[in-house]
Structures are given as C-alpha cells and as structure tokens.
Amino acid sequence: MNPEREVTIYDIAKSLNISAATVSRGLKDHPGISKITKKKIFDAAKEMGYRFNSLASNLRRQRTNTIGVIVPRLNSSFMSDAIAGMEKVANDAGYNLIISQSLETVKKEVDNATTMFNNRVDGLLVSLAYDTKNISHFEQFINKGIPVIFFDRVFEHKKCPNIIIDNYKAGYEITRHLIEQGCKRVLHISGNQARNVYAERFRGYKDALSDMGLSFSDELLIINNLSSQGGVEAAVQILEMEKRPDAVFVANDSCAVSCMLELKRQGIRIPGDIAFAGFNNDPVTRVVEPNLTTINYQGEEMGELSAKILIAHLNNNQDLTLTHTLLLRHQLVIRPSSVKQ
C-alpha cells in the first residue's frame, strides 16, 4: 500500500479557488488576509490533513524552538521533577524539549550531545553522567554560541552557568544531626568523587566529623555507583566490618533504602543499632519503615529555573555569565530512621 501524498498549499489553493500565495500568507496569519479567508484556509488545511512545515520555517529564522535535555537517568524521582519543571516553563514560552538519558555513561552522553547538535537545538540543559571527566563533547555548542547550562551535576566552565544546591552544607548538616543523636562512628556511602554533588557531600561530612571532635578513617567511606544493588553490596561490607558503624549517611535515597533494608533482613535494628540518612527526599523515603531521614531539595524548582535562565538568554540575549552559579535552598528532613530513643 502506497502512503498518501503529502498535502501542499497548492492543493488547498485549488480546493478554495484562490492563489497559493494567499494560502501561504493566510497560514502565516498575515494581516493583509481577511479573517474570513484565513478561517477558510485553516479549515481546509485541517480537513485535508495539511501538515505545517514548522521545521523549514524555523530553520529560515535560525531557530528550531527546541531545547535539548540530557540527564543521567529518567527513572529518578528528582530528574522526573526537574524535567516537569523545565517542560512547564518551556511550553509556556513556546519551546519544546528533546529529552535523552546518558544511562550514567560518558559514551552515551557524547552520543546524546551529537544527536542534539545535529537536531539544531537552540540550547542545552545537562546533568552530567557518573563518569564524565571533561566536557569536550559540549564545546561544539559553546563554539557556535549555543547556550549550555549545567544543573545538579555540574562542571566548571566560564561560559556555562551551574544551578545547584549547597551540597557541602547539606552534607555537613546531615552528618552533624547523626552525631547529635549520639553516634560516634558515622560511615558515608558516596559516589564518584569527580562529580561535584558527591565530592561536596563528602567534604561536608568530613568537616562535620572534625568540628564535632570525631576522626575520619578510610574504612568509614564506601564509594560505589549508588544504585539499589550498590546499597545491598554496601550492607554486606558493613556486616563484615570488625567494628561496625552506629550511623550511615548515604549520598542518595535509593542506595540508602536498599542498604537499610538489607541490614534489617540481617537482624540489624534501625535506628537502634545503626541510624540512617539519605539524600534527595525521594517518595520511597516516606514509605520505607522506618521513614528515612534525608535532604529535601526541589527538582521541579531547579528545572524551572534552568529553563527560565536559558530561555531568557535565547529570547532577550541575557548574559549567561552574570548568573554563573546559582544556589537553591535545601532542607534537612528528620524522620525516625535517624532518631535515637
């Protein structure tokens, strides 16, 4: 079966017995075409199945009205919220999003960036993959004046703004809270230290130990990919320790929950034997028993702000370098998993 031929403005013109030029101007809402004629043109176009060639029109204006978004994973509560915020702002401003995930690998991130570049996105919003060490694959955008904004997992570049929370302060606060519950041996489960979010949370953790008169040792740090499986594996490591911790601070919630549940299955009392805290305030923190202490920060707010800054630059040529690093608020949410009786 052959596909139907694409309907053109000449077909519409013939059906209405008017010129193709009139149809073209009417479809573009030209003021020289009467409202009655415009309605006839749009009604005929809809009835005949005419598809507006917005791509060709946008390319003539050197715009596609699309914004590329690259995130580590889509199955994250935080990233889902961030994308929802971006989409709301973008759609209100007449932009569409092209969304892709790196699946936590720089190789896929490079492929995503190439696809976005070839699709001529007007700008790019990026949260970096777990193992990204440099951003050379984004230089093609920067060199062509296509704005790139990093959010949450960021990279220092003078032409690319960063939108983050104060991960150092959050890591410090949550560690101090555990120590104030009487914990003396606080273990930290973190991710790749090349990523700002994990490096800063770890730095806050270490400084809180020091300020509260406790010493840090390498055995109190576990670095893994912070997946649910990583949480189970960390629990096994904890159970094998000669001197177990009395508190665990994990750099995200999914890893914290799986670690905590595995320890519970092995007879560890939470928080009686080991107090627990995570990070991100994912919905699972309010379902797991006991409910998990965590750090709350608004993914949707971060997404909205990222999109607003990018669109302000695209529409009004707002200087991106004026807002190089923006810090959003966070909140320590204390729940039963960390409260010693």
C-alpha positions as CSV (number, residue, x, y, z in Angstrom):
1,M,0.0,0.0,0.0
2,N,1.5,3.3,-1.1
3,P,1.5,6.1,1.5
4,E,-0.8,9.1,0.9
5,R,0.8,12.0,-0.9
6,E,1.6,15.0,1.3
7,V,-1.0,17.8,1.0
8,T,0.5,21.1,-0.2
9,I,-0.6,24.7,-0.2
10,Y,-1.3,24.3,-3.9
11,D,-3.9,21.6,-3.1
12,I,-5.5,23.9,-0.6
13,A,-5.5,26.8,-3.1
14,K,-7.1,24.6,-5.7
15,S,-9.9,23.5,-3.4
16,L,-10.7,27.1,-2.4
17,N,-10.1,28.6,-5.8
18,I,-7.6,31.1,-4.5
19,S,-3.9,31.6,-5.2
20,A,-1.2,29.6,-3.4
21,A,0.4,32.9,-2.3
22,T,-2.8,33.8,-0.5
23,V,-2.9,30.3,1.2
24,S,0.7,30.8,2.3
25,R,0.1,34.2,3.7
26,G,-3.1,33.1,5.4
27,L,-1.3,30.1,7.1
28,K,1.3,32.6,8.4
29,D,-1.5,34.8,9.8
30,H,-0.6,37.7,7.5
31,P,-2.5,40.9,8.4
32,G,-3.3,41.5,4.7
33,I,-5.5,38.5,4.6
34,S,-9.1,38.8,6.0
35,K,-10.2,36.8,9.0
36,I,-12.9,35.1,6.9
37,T,-10.4,34.0,4.3
38,K,-7.9,32.9,7.0
39,K,-10.7,30.7,8.6
40,K,-11.5,29.1,5.3
41,I,-7.8,28.4,4.7
42,F,-7.2,26.9,8.2
43,D,-10.5,24.8,8.0
44,A,-9.5,23.4,4.6
45,A,-5.9,22.7,5.8
46,K,-7.3,20.8,8.8
47,E,-9.9,18.9,6.7
48,M,-7.3,17.9,4.0
49,G,-4.7,16.8,6.6
50,Y,-2.1,19.5,5.7
51,R,1.0,19.5,7.9
52,F,2.6,22.8,8.7
53,N,6.4,22.7,7.9
54,S,7.5,24.4,11.1
55,L,11.0,22.9,10.7
56,A,11.6,24.7,7.4
57,S,10.2,27.9,8.8
58,N,12.3,27.7,11.9
59,L,15.5,27.0,10.0
60,R,15.0,30.1,7.9
61,R,14.9,32.0,11.2
62,Q,17.9,30.0,12.6
63,R,15.7,28.7,15.3
64,T,14.0,25.4,16.0
65,N,12.3,26.4,19.2
66,T,13.6,23.2,20.8
67,I,15.7,22.8,23.9
68,G,17.8,19.7,24.5
69,V,17.9,18.0,27.9
70,I,20.5,15.3,28.8
71,V,20.1,13.6,32.2
72,P,21.8,10.6,33.8
73,R,18.6,8.6,34.2
74,L,14.9,9.2,33.6
75,N,13.8,6.7,36.3
76,S,14.8,9.1,39.1
77,S,12.2,11.0,41.1
78,F,14.4,14.1,41.2
79,M,15.1,14.1,37.5
80,S,11.4,13.5,36.7
81,D,10.5,16.5,38.8
82,A,13.3,18.6,37.2
83,I,12.1,17.7,33.6
84,A,8.5,18.5,34.6
85,G,9.6,22.0,35.7
86,M,11.6,22.5,32.5
87,E,8.7,21.4,30.4
88,K,6.2,23.7,32.1
89,V,8.5,26.8,31.5
90,A,9.5,25.8,28.0
91,N,5.9,25.1,26.8
92,D,4.7,28.4,28.2
93,A,7.4,30.1,26.2
94,G,6.7,28.3,23.0
95,Y,9.6,25.8,23.2
96,N,9.6,22.0,23.1
97,L,12.0,19.7,24.9
98,I,14.1,16.9,23.3
99,I,15.0,14.6,26.3
100,S,17.6,11.9,26.4
101,Q,19.4,9.9,29.1
102,S,23.1,9.1,29.3
103,L,22.4,5.9,31.4
104,E,25.3,7.1,33.6
105,T,28.0,6.6,30.9
106,V,30.0,9.3,29.2
107,K,29.9,7.4,25.9
108,K,26.1,7.6,25.7
109,E,26.3,11.3,26.8
110,V,28.6,12.0,23.9
111,D,26.2,10.3,21.5
112,N,23.3,12.3,23.0
113,A,25.2,15.5,22.6
114,T,25.9,14.8,18.9
115,T,22.2,14.0,18.3
116,M,21.2,17.2,20.0
117,F,23.7,19.2,17.9
118,N,22.6,17.6,14.7
119,N,19.0,18.3,15.5
120,R,19.9,22.0,15.9
121,V,18.6,22.5,19.4
122,D,18.6,26.2,20.5
123,G,20.1,25.4,23.8
124,L,21.1,22.6,26.1
125,L,20.3,21.7,29.8
126,V,22.6,19.0,31.1
127,S,23.1,17.0,34.3
128,L,26.4,15.0,33.8
129,A,26.8,11.3,33.7
130,Y,28.6,9.4,36.6
131,D,31.9,9.0,34.7
132,T,32.2,12.2,32.7
133,K,35.7,13.7,33.2
134,N,35.6,16.6,30.7
135,I,33.0,18.4,28.6
136,S,34.8,18.4,25.3
137,H,31.7,17.0,23.6
138,F,29.8,20.2,24.5
139,E,32.4,22.5,23.0
140,Q,30.7,22.3,19.6
141,F,27.7,24.0,21.2
142,I,29.8,26.6,23.1
143,N,31.8,27.5,19.9
144,K,28.6,28.1,18.0
145,G,27.1,30.3,20.7
146,I,24.5,27.7,21.6
147,P,24.0,28.1,25.4
148,V,24.7,25.2,27.7
149,I,23.5,25.2,31.3
150,F,24.5,22.5,33.8
151,F,22.2,21.6,36.7
152,D,22.7,19.4,39.8
153,R,25.7,17.5,38.5
154,V,27.8,20.3,37.0
155,F,31.2,21.2,35.5
156,E,33.1,24.5,35.9
157,H,33.2,26.4,32.6
158,K,33.3,30.2,32.4
159,K,30.6,30.2,29.7
160,C,28.2,27.7,31.2
161,P,26.1,28.5,34.3
162,N,25.7,26.0,37.1
163,I,22.5,25.5,39.1
164,I,23.0,23.5,42.3
165,I,22.2,23.3,46.0
166,D,24.9,23.8,48.7
167,N,25.9,20.1,48.8
168,Y,28.7,20.8,51.2
169,K,26.3,22.5,53.7
170,A,23.7,19.8,53.3
171,G,26.3,17.0,53.9
172,Y,27.6,18.9,56.9
173,E,24.1,19.3,58.4
174,I,23.0,15.7,58.0
175,T,26.3,14.4,59.5
176,R,26.0,16.8,62.4
177,H,22.5,15.6,63.0
178,L,23.6,12.0,63.3
179,I,26.4,12.9,65.7
180,E,24.0,14.9,67.8
181,Q,21.9,11.7,68.2
182,G,24.9,10.3,70.0
183,C,26.5,8.5,67.0
184,K,30.3,8.2,67.2
185,R,31.2,6.1,64.2
186,V,29.4,7.6,61.1
187,L,30.0,5.8,57.8
188,H,29.5,7.6,54.5
189,I,28.4,5.9,51.2
190,S,29.3,8.1,48.3
191,G,29.6,8.1,44.5
192,N,32.3,9.1,42.0
193,Q,34.3,12.0,43.5
194,A,34.7,13.6,40.1
195,R,31.0,14.6,40.4
196,N,30.5,17.8,42.4
197,V,27.4,16.5,44.2
198,Y,29.3,13.6,45.8
199,A,32.6,15.3,46.4
200,E,30.9,18.2,48.2
201,R,28.6,16.0,50.3
202,F,31.7,14.0,51.3
203,R,33.6,17.2,52.2
204,G,30.7,18.4,54.3
205,Y,30.6,15.0,56.1
206,K,34.3,15.1,56.9
207,D,34.3,18.6,58.2
208,A,31.3,17.9,60.4
209,L,33.2,14.9,61.9
210,S,36.2,17.2,62.6
211,D,34.1,20.0,64.1
212,M,32.3,17.6,66.4
213,G,35.6,16.1,67.6
214,L,35.4,12.8,65.6
215,S,38.1,11.5,63.4
216,F,37.7,10.2,59.8
217,S,39.3,7.0,58.6
218,D,39.2,5.4,55.2
219,E,37.2,2.4,56.4
220,L,34.3,4.8,57.1
221,L,34.0,5.6,53.4
222,I,32.4,3.3,50.8
223,I,32.3,4.5,47.2
224,N,30.1,2.7,44.7
225,N,27.6,3.6,41.9
226,L,24.8,4.4,44.5
227,S,22.4,2.0,42.8
228,S,20.0,-0.2,44.7
229,Q,22.3,-3.1,44.2
230,G,25.2,-0.9,45.4
231,G,23.2,-0.5,48.7
232,V,22.9,-4.2,49.1
233,E,26.6,-4.7,48.5
234,A,27.4,-1.9,51.0
235,A,25.3,-3.6,53.6
236,V,27.4,-6.8,53.1
237,Q,30.6,-4.7,53.6
238,I,29.2,-3.2,56.8
239,L,28.2,-6.6,58.2
240,E,31.7,-7.8,57.6
241,M,33.4,-4.9,59.4
242,E,35.2,-5.8,62.7
243,K,33.8,-2.6,64.2
244,R,30.5,-1.6,62.7
245,P,29.3,2.0,62.3
246,D,26.5,3.3,64.5
247,A,25.3,5.6,61.7
248,V,25.3,5.6,57.9
249,F,24.9,8.7,55.7
250,V,24.3,7.7,52.1
251,A,24.6,10.2,49.2
252,N,21.2,9.3,47.7
253,D,18.0,7.7,48.9
254,S,17.6,4.6,46.6
255,C,21.0,3.3,47.8
256,A,20.2,4.2,51.4
257,V,16.9,2.4,51.4
258,S,18.3,-0.8,49.9
259,C,21.2,-0.8,52.3
260,M,19.0,-0.2,55.2
261,L,16.5,-3.0,54.2
262,E,19.3,-5.5,53.7
263,L,20.7,-4.7,57.1
264,K,17.3,-5.1,58.7
265,R,16.9,-8.5,57.0
266,Q,20.2,-9.5,58.7
267,G,18.8,-8.6,62.1
268,I,20.2,-5.0,62.5
269,R,17.9,-2.6,64.3
270,I,17.3,0.8,62.6
271,P,18.0,3.2,64.2
272,G,18.8,1.3,67.4
273,D,21.9,-0.3,66.1
274,I,22.6,1.9,63.1
275,A,21.0,5.2,62.4
276,F,20.4,6.0,58.7
277,A,20.1,9.1,56.5
278,G,19.9,9.5,52.7
279,F,19.7,12.4,50.3
280,N,17.1,13.7,47.8
281,N,13.8,13.1,49.6
282,D,12.5,10.6,47.0
283,P,9.0,9.3,47.6
284,V,10.4,5.9,48.8
285,T,11.7,7.7,51.9
286,R,8.2,8.1,53.2
287,V,7.2,4.5,52.5
288,V,10.2,2.5,53.9
289,E,10.0,1.5,57.5
290,P,11.3,3.4,59.4
291,N,10.8,6.5,57.3
292,L,14.2,7.8,56.1
293,T,15.9,11.0,57.2
294,T,17.1,12.9,54.1
295,I,17.8,16.2,52.5
296,N,14.9,17.8,50.5
297,Y,15.5,20.0,47.5
298,Q,13.1,20.8,44.8
299,G,13.8,19.1,41.5
300,E,10.9,21.0,39.9
301,E,12.2,24.3,41.1
302,M,15.7,23.5,39.7
303,G,14.2,22.5,36.4
304,E,12.1,25.7,36.2
305,L,15.0,28.0,37.0
306,S,17.3,26.2,34.5
307,A,14.7,26.6,31.7
308,K,13.9,30.3,32.6
309,I,17.6,31.3,32.5
310,L,18.1,29.5,29.2
311,I,15.0,31.0,27.6
312,A,15.8,34.5,28.9
313,H,19.1,34.2,27.1
314,L,17.6,32.9,23.9
315,N,14.8,35.5,23.8
316,N,16.4,38.5,25.3
317,N,20.1,37.8,24.9
318,Q,20.5,37.8,28.7
319,D,24.2,37.4,29.6
320,L,24.7,33.9,30.9
321,T,27.9,34.8,32.7
322,L,26.1,37.1,35.0
323,T,24.5,34.1,36.7
324,H,27.4,31.7,36.7
325,T,26.4,29.7,39.8
326,L,23.0,29.7,41.4
327,L,22.4,28.0,44.8
328,L,18.9,26.7,45.6
329,R,17.6,26.1,49.0
330,H,17.7,22.7,50.7
331,Q,16.1,21.3,53.9
332,L,17.1,18.6,56.4
333,V,14.1,16.4,56.9
334,I,14.4,14.4,60.1
335,R,12.5,11.1,60.3
336,P,12.6,8.0,62.6
337,S,15.5,6.3,60.8
338,S,18.0,8.6,62.4
339,V,16.4,9.4,65.8
340,K,17.9,7.5,68.7
341,Q,15.5,6.9,71.5
